[in-house]
């Protein structure tokens, strides 16, 4: 096969490349997607991604694999960053990592490299695939703590067909062991954290750079008492508990008033209303017709926690009304809800709450 490997400089994608390269049966080209943003780098002072490229080059030299660096700054700014900032200004909770996979890694990248004629695109994501009569199905990774199907659930069937996940059948400890076995240059490198397009840039710094500050009030939703001041509602997410800087807590963010620039919080020790457990699902992606006879679970964020679905009702305009079996205090408009039947990830959509 002629395979493109998305190489980030991290250990996961490097092991994915090594597993493919060791067979000597494939024609492989590695690609590093150059997405750093000149505006942000101007205030950071240096390129925090150079270390990623250095590791990617070392891995490719070890396996005698060509590495190409492809610029994607324009596509990221247009398709990911603009979306993220727009959602924040609306008081919603964006999900840039989900769109990063759909629109860039397996979207714009495929368009830009179509002339290569690759049979498959490999990545270091923790996920698996299986084949059904209707086509490829997205399946959970073996390691539940590393499973990344939440971030891949908005991929179209046509995108999923060309993707391979060389490490999806492995536990994270096994990936580390393989990296040590092959003496990869990044075998002891820590896993990267943060959003797809930010790398080492703190998210608050990114928001402040683009949206600035706008002082407003933090108000106790139960008493109406002003508890403090914030620097902009866009720095806060529903359910947030840390970084509020308030005494007499513990506090969490309950809601935001965008028009008045007010952040409402509630005391976690006070009697509270049941958390939201229903929402409308929009921007849906369900590659196959839904089988309502099978039990369904839902993830409202990346992680191992999922909630059984109590009601899944079609609405007009390709929307659905969803009721979970229990509430979640962190539900917020803009977040993705991802659905499973067994180990199959059947699709996803964006949550819209009142």
C-alpha positions in Angstrom: 0.0 0.0 0.0 1.0 3.6 -0.5 0.5 5.2 2.9 0.7 8.7 4.3 1.5 8.8 8.0 0.6 11.9 10.0 3.6 12.4 12.2 3.4 14.9 15.2 6.8 14.2 16.8 5.0 12.4 19.7 5.5 8.8 20.7 2.1 7.6 19.5 2.4 8.6 15.9 6.0 7.6 15.9 5.1 4.0 17.0 2.4 4.0 14.3 5.0 4.8 11.7 7.4 2.2 13.1 4.8 -0.6 13.0 4.1 0.1 9.4 7.7 0.6 8.4 9.1 -2.5 10.0 7.2 -4.8 7.5 8.9 -3.1 4.5 5.7 -3.9 2.5 4.5 -0.4 2.2 5.5 2.8 0.4 5.4 5.3 3.2 5.7 9.1 3.3 5.4 11.0 6.6 3.8 14.4 6.9 4.1 17.0 9.6 1.3 19.5 9.5 2.7 23.0 10.0 -0.1 24.9 11.8 1.7 27.4 14.1 0.4 30.9 13.9 2.7 33.8 13.3 0.6 36.3 15.3 0.7 34.1 18.4 4.4 33.4 18.0 5.1 37.1 17.8 4.2 37.4 21.5 5.6 34.0 22.6 9.0 35.0 21.2 10.0 31.6 19.8 8.6 28.6 18.0 7.4 26.1 20.5 6.9 23.4 17.8 10.5 23.2 16.6 11.1 20.3 19.1 8.2 18.4 17.4 9.8 18.8 14.0 13.2 17.7 15.3 11.8 14.5 16.8 9.8 13.8 13.6 13.0 14.2 11.5 14.9 11.8 13.8 12.2 9.2 13.6 12.0 9.4 9.8 15.8 9.1 9.5 15.8 6.0 11.6 13.3 4.3 9.3 14.6 5.9 6.1 11.2 7.4 5.5 10.8 10.8 3.7 9.2 13.6 5.7 7.3 16.5 4.2 6.2 19.6 6.2 3.0 21.0 4.8 1.8 24.5 5.7 -1.8 24.7 7.0 -1.9 28.0 8.8 -4.4 29.5 6.4 -6.8 26.5 6.7 -6.5 26.4 10.5 -7.2 30.1 10.8 -10.2 29.9 8.5 -11.7 26.6 9.5 -10.8 26.1 13.2 -9.6 29.3 14.9 -12.4 31.5 13.4 -15.0 28.9 14.6 -13.5 28.7 18.0 -13.5 32.5 18.6 -17.0 32.9 17.2 -18.3 30.2 19.6 -16.5 31.8 22.6 -18.0 35.2 21.7 -21.5 33.6 21.7 -20.9 32.2 25.1 -20.8 28.7 23.9 -18.3 25.9 24.5 -16.3 25.1 21.3 -15.0 21.7 20.3 -12.0 22.6 18.1 -10.3 19.2 18.4 -13.3 17.4 16.8 -13.4 19.8 13.9 -9.6 19.7 13.6 -9.8 16.0 12.7 -12.7 16.3 10.3 -11.7 19.6 8.6 -7.9 19.5 8.7 -6.1 16.2 9.4 -8.5 14.1 7.4 -10.1 17.0 5.3 -7.8 19.6 4.0 -4.8 17.3 4.2 -6.5 14.8 1.9 -7.4 17.5 -0.6 -3.9 18.9 -0.6 -2.2 15.5 -1.1 -4.7 14.0 -3.5 -2.1 14.0 -6.3 0.0 11.5 -4.4 -2.6 8.8 -4.8 -2.3 7.4 -1.3 -4.2 4.2 -0.5 -4.5 5.0 3.2 -3.7 7.7 5.8 -2.3 6.4 9.1 -2.4 8.3 12.4 -1.4 7.7 16.0 -5.0 8.0 17.3 -6.2 5.4 19.7 -9.2 4.0 17.8 -10.1 1.0 15.7 -12.2 0.2 12.6 -14.3 -2.7 11.5 -16.1 -3.4 8.2 -19.9 -3.7 7.8 -21.9 -4.2 4.7 -22.4 -0.4 4.5 -18.7 0.4 5.0 -16.2 1.2 7.7 -17.3 1.5 11.3 -15.4 3.5 14.0 -14.7 1.3 17.1 -13.3 2.1 20.5 -9.6 1.6 21.2 -8.5 -1.3 23.4 -7.2 1.2 26.0 -10.4 2.9 27.4 -8.3 5.6 29.1 -6.7 6.6 25.8 -9.6 6.0 23.5 -10.0 9.0 21.1 -13.1 8.1 19.2 -14.8 11.1 20.9 -12.6 13.3 18.7 -13.1 11.2 15.6 -16.8 10.7 15.8 -17.7 13.5 13.3 -15.6 12.0 10.5 -17.7 11.2 7.4 -17.8 7.6 6.1 -15.8 8.6 3.1 -13.0 9.9 5.4 -13.0 6.9 7.7 -12.7 4.5 4.7 -9.1 5.7 4.0 -7.8 5.9 7.6 -5.9 3.2 9.4 -5.1 3.2 13.2 -1.9 1.1 13.7 -1.9 1.5 17.5 -5.7 1.2 18.3 -5.3 -2.4 19.4 -2.6 -1.5 21.9 -2.6 -0.3 25.5 -0.6 2.8 26.1 2.0 0.9 28.1 2.5 -1.4 25.1 3.1 1.6 22.8 5.7 2.9 25.2 7.3 -0.6 25.3 7.5 -0.7 21.5 9.1 2.7 21.4 11.7 1.5 23.8 12.2 -1.8 21.9 12.9 0.2 18.7 14.9 2.8 20.6 12.9 5.6 19.1 14.3 9.1 19.8 11.2 10.2 21.6 10.6 7.0 23.6 10.6 8.9 26.9 9.0 12.1 25.7 5.9 13.1 27.6 2.5 13.2 25.9 1.4 16.6 24.6 -1.5 18.4 26.2 -3.8 21.2 25.0 -5.9 21.8 22.0 -4.9 20.7 18.5 -3.9 24.1 17.1 -2.3 25.6 20.2 0.4 23.2 21.2 2.2 24.8 24.1 0.3 28.1 24.1 -2.0 28.4 27.2 -5.6 28.6 26.1 -6.3 31.7 28.3 -3.4 33.5 26.6 -4.8 32.6 23.2 -8.2 33.9 24.1 -6.8 37.1 25.6 -4.7 37.8 22.6 -7.7 37.6 20.2 -10.6 38.7 22.3 -8.9 40.9 24.9 -10.5 41.6 28.3 -13.9 42.9 29.2 -14.5 43.3 33.0 -17.8 42.1 34.3 -19.5 40.7 37.4 -19.5 37.3 39.0 -22.9 36.8 40.7 -24.2 34.2 43.0 -27.2 32.8 41.1 -29.1 31.9 44.3 -28.7 35.2 46.2 -28.0 37.7 43.5 -25.0 38.9 45.5 -22.0 40.1 43.6 -19.0 37.9 44.5 -16.3 39.4 42.4 -15.2 40.5 38.9 -14.1 38.7 35.9 -12.1 39.8 32.8 -14.5 38.4 30.2 -17.2 35.7 30.1 -15.3 34.0 27.3 -12.7 32.8 29.8 -15.3 30.6 31.5 -17.1 27.3 30.7 -20.3 25.9 32.2 -19.4 23.6 35.1 -16.0 25.1 35.6 -14.8 24.8 39.2 -11.2 25.9 39.2 -9.6 29.3 38.7 -12.6 31.3 39.8 -10.7 33.1 42.5 -13.7 33.3 44.9 -13.8 32.8 48.7 -16.5 31.0 50.6 -16.9 28.2 48.0 -16.6 25.7 46.5 -18.1 27.5 43.5 -18.9 26.4 39.9 -20.0 28.2 36.8 -23.7 27.8 36.3 -24.4 30.0 33.3 -23.3 33.1 31.4 -25.2 36.2 30.3 -23.5 37.3 27.1 -25.4 40.5 26.7 -24.7 41.7 30.2 -21.2 40.1 30.4 -22.2 38.4 33.7 -20.9 35.0 34.9 -23.3 33.3 37.3 -22.0 30.8 39.8 -23.5 28.6 42.4 -22.2 27.2 45.7 -21.7 23.5 45.4 -22.6 23.0 49.1 -26.0 24.7 48.7 -29.1 22.8 47.6 -29.1 22.7 43.8 -31.5 22.0 41.0 -31.0 18.7 39.2 -28.4 19.2 36.4 -29.5 19.2 32.8 -30.0 15.8 31.1 -31.9 16.8 27.9 -30.7 18.7 24.8 -31.3 19.1 21.1 -28.7 17.5 18.9 -27.7 19.4 15.7 -25.0 19.2 13.0 -25.4 15.4 13.3 -23.2 12.8 11.7 -24.7 9.3 11.8 -23.2 7.3 8.8 -25.7 4.5 9.2 -29.5 4.4 9.9 -30.0 4.4 13.7 -31.0 1.1 15.3 -33.2 2.2 18.2 -33.7 -1.4 19.4 -30.1 -1.5 20.8 -29.0 0.2 24.0 -27.2 3.4 23.4 -24.7 5.4 25.6 -23.4 8.9 25.3 -20.2 10.7 26.0 -20.5 14.5 26.6 -16.8 15.0 26.8 -13.6 13.0 26.2 -12.9 10.4 28.8 -14.1 7.1 30.1 -17.4 8.3 31.5 -20.6 7.8 29.5 -24.3 7.9 30.2 -27.0 5.6 29.0 -29.4 7.3 26.6 -33.0 7.3 27.8 -34.7 9.0 24.8 -33.6 9.6 21.3 -36.3 11.3 19.3 -36.0 12.5 15.7 -37.0 16.2 15.1 -37.5 18.1 11.9 -34.4 19.4 10.1 -32.1 16.5 10.9 -32.1 17.2 14.6 -32.8 15.0 17.6 -34.1 15.4 21.1 -31.9 13.5 23.5 -32.6 12.7 27.1 -29.9 11.0 29.2 -30.6 8.6 32.0 -29.0 11.1 34.4 -28.0 14.7 34.4 -24.5 16.2 33.9 -23.7 19.6 35.5 -21.2 20.4 32.7 -23.6 20.2 29.7 -23.1 23.3 27.5 -24.2 24.5 24.1 -21.5 23.9 21.5 -20.1 20.8 23.0 -20.2 17.5 21.1 -22.2 14.5 22.2 -20.9 11.2 20.9 -22.9 8.0 20.9 -22.0 4.3 21.2 -23.7 1.0 20.8 -21.3 -1.5 22.4 -17.8 -0.8 21.2 -19.1 0.9 18.0 -19.1 4.7 17.8 -22.3 5.3 15.8 -22.0 9.1 15.4 -22.1 12.5 17.0 -23.6 16.0 17.0 -23.5 19.4 18.7 -25.5 20.0 21.9 -28.0 22.9 22.0 -29.4 23.7 25.4 -32.0 26.3 26.4 
